[in-house]
Amino acid sequence: MSFYPLVKKYMDAALDEQFSAVSEDDVRRALAKTSLDANDYMALISPTAVPFLEEMAQKASRLTAQNFGHTIHLFTPLYLSSFCSNHCVYCGFNAKNKIPRSRLTMEELEVEAKAISATGLKHLLILTGEAPAKAGVDYLVECMTVLQKHFPSVSIEVFAMDEDEYARLVDVGVDGLTLFQETYDETLYAKLHPKGPKKDFRYRIDAPERGCKAGMRVVNIGALLGLGDWRKDALLTGLHLKYLTDLYPEVDIAVSLPRMRPHAGEFQPSTIVEDRDMVQIMLAQRLFLPRLGITVSTRESAEFRENILPLGVTKMSAGVTTAVGGHTQHNDQVGQFEICDDRSVEEMSTALRKCGYQPVFKDWEPIFDMETTGV
């Protein structure tokens, strides 16, 4: 199976005309339904749906409370390596950028892990650039020997892999995969990724499915909003989510909504995704997939993140740094991008409670085999 043929089908269609053809009655019908199809989802992210955002918000808020309660799952990213062989024009780790590069040793990783764990967080997202010779699967396996002592749940946001490589990481305790397609526009994707292994559009778009097949508990996808036409990318992201949800019901399929942020380099977004646009995307995704996990990161401001809490958010990052060793080291390392909400885990937790939400530090524990536990 592959989602790629569906991408081709939609991207080769006249999507601008289809969005323009959406009527107010189409939006009302979508809002009245309990189970939405692709046409309903398109209606909700169309320009015609903008006057209906308040009605969408009310329904999305009810669905979110019904399926997730008033809780927000907290996690933090840990950058392991800034080495990268890709030339992604929008990324601070671009191989062409003349920045200091580094990779954590196991001793440095232990220090970082202890510092993060001391905040109370038990869910971790580890990240690297794409340079397998410097920080490949063997390195990640070695890192897990350290991280498993401190975190019951570790997800990866690294380079696209083969199914057997994902399976190898699952075997050593990795339980989640985050992988952004960046944009579903294959022509634009080629321009944004002129050199490096990431330029293979088809290999990347099939990677989340390989992660599902390999046994990942959670698979999280998304598009980097601002790279291309946000409505088209939002449409294909939603359809990709539905594709994975239908084929792999045992996997927790989730989405992130990252917007472009300043970074090392000169690339500027081709489109500006306004706050209202972000809200529309999230509301449409919540109505389309009521049980979908939705992450909003520290790319967004503290005020914006708090304002959208009732609208569909289930997961947020806190105590974030995008530099290698940034949780404990103070050096000249350049982050992948600039964050906007720099609140600590404690500050974030306090803010959530004031808004009527319970911060969740840990909601999952791996079950060990009987030979190990004696159960």
WOFEN-V590509 format. One record per pair of residues at least 6 apart in sequence whose ideal C-beta (glycine too) atoms are under 6 Angstrom apart, sorted by the first residue. I is the first residue (numbers start at 1). J is the second residue. D is the distance in whole Angstrom. If there is no record, write none. Layout:
# WOFEN-V590509
i: {I;I}
j: {J;J}
d: {D;D}
This chain:
# WOFEN-V590509
i: {2;3;3;4;4;7;15;19;22;22;22;26;27;27;27;27;30;30;30;30;36;41;41;42;44;45;45;45;56;57;57;60;60;60;60;60;61;63;63;64;67;67;68;70;70;71;71;72;72;72;72;73;73;74;74;74;75;75;75;76;76;76;76;76;77;77;78;78;78;79;79;80;80;80;81;81;81;81;82;82;82;82;83;83;83;83;84;84;84;84;84;85;85;85;85;86;86;86;87;87;87;87;87;87;88;88;89;89;90;92;92;92;92;93;93;94;97;97;99;99;100;100;102;103;103;104;106;108;109;109;110;111;112;112;113;113;113;115;115;116;117;119;119;120;121;121;122;122;122;122;123;124;124;125;125;126;127;128;128;130;130;137;141;144;144;147;148;152;152;153;153;154;155;155;156;156;157;160;160;160;163;163;163;166;166;166;167;170;170;175;176;177;177;177;178;179;179;180;180;181;181;182;182;183;183;183;183;183;184;184;185;186;188;189;193;208;208;211;212;212;212;218;219;219;220;220;221;222;222;223;223;224;225;225;226;226;226;226;226;230;230;234;238;238;241;241;241;244;245;254;255;256;257;258;258;259;259;260;261;261;261;262;263;264;282;282;286;293;293;294;294;294;295;296;296;297;298;298;298;298;299;300;301;301;302;305;306;309;318;318;319;319;320;321;322;322;322;323;323;324;349;352}
j: {206;240;243;202;205;184;232;46;43;46;48;43;43;48;49;52;36;40;43;44;288;238;288;235;284;231;234;284;283;283;311;283;286;287;311;312;310;286;290;312;290;291;314;356;357;358;360;316;352;357;359;315;360;318;359;361;123;125;317;116;121;317;319;320;125;127;112;124;126;127;324;104;126;128;103;128;129;135;93;101;129;324;101;129;131;134;93;95;129;130;131;95;130;131;196;130;196;198;94;95;96;194;195;196;94;193;192;267;267;263;264;336;337;129;336;265;264;265;264;334;332;333;324;134;135;325;146;325;143;146;146;328;327;328;146;147;150;327;328;327;150;319;345;361;345;361;151;152;361;362;153;151;154;155;157;156;157;135;158;159;198;165;172;172;173;154;173;365;366;175;364;174;176;178;174;177;178;203;204;207;210;213;214;210;211;214;214;214;215;217;218;211;216;219;220;207;208;222;224;205;223;224;227;189;223;227;228;233;233;236;228;201;228;201;199;219;221;219;219;248;251;252;251;253;254;256;240;255;256;233;237;258;259;273;259;260;269;271;273;273;277;281;285;288;253;255;289;253;253;293;294;295;296;297;299;273;299;269;299;337;338;338;337;334;311;312;312;314;315;312;313;314;315;305;313;317;317;320;339;341;340;340;340;341;341;341;355;355;345;348;344;345;339;327;335;336;337;333;335;333;359;359}
d: {5;5;5;6;6;6;6;5;5;4;4;4;5;6;5;5;6;4;5;5;5;5;4;6;4;6;5;5;4;6;6;5;4;6;5;5;5;6;5;5;6;5;5;6;5;5;5;5;5;5;6;4;5;5;5;6;4;6;6;6;6;6;5;6;5;6;6;6;5;5;5;5;6;5;4;4;6;4;5;5;6;5;5;5;4;4;4;5;3;5;5;6;6;5;5;5;3;4;6;6;6;5;4;5;6;6;6;5;5;4;4;5;6;4;5;6;5;6;6;4;5;6;5;6;6;6;6;6;6;5;5;5;5;6;6;6;5;5;5;6;4;6;4;5;6;6;6;6;6;4;5;5;5;5;6;6;5;4;5;4;6;5;5;4;5;5;5;5;6;6;5;6;3;6;6;6;4;6;5;4;4;5;5;6;5;4;4;6;4;4;4;4;5;5;4;5;6;5;6;6;6;5;6;5;6;5;4;6;6;4;5;5;5;5;4;5;5;5;6;4;5;4;5;6;4;6;6;5;4;4;5;5;5;4;6;4;3;6;5;5;6;5;6;6;6;6;6;5;5;3;6;4;6;6;5;5;6;4;5;4;5;5;4;5;6;5;4;5;6;5;6;5;4;6;5;5;5;4;4;4;6;6;5;6;5;6;6;6;5;4;5;4;5;6;3;4;6;4;4;5;4;5}
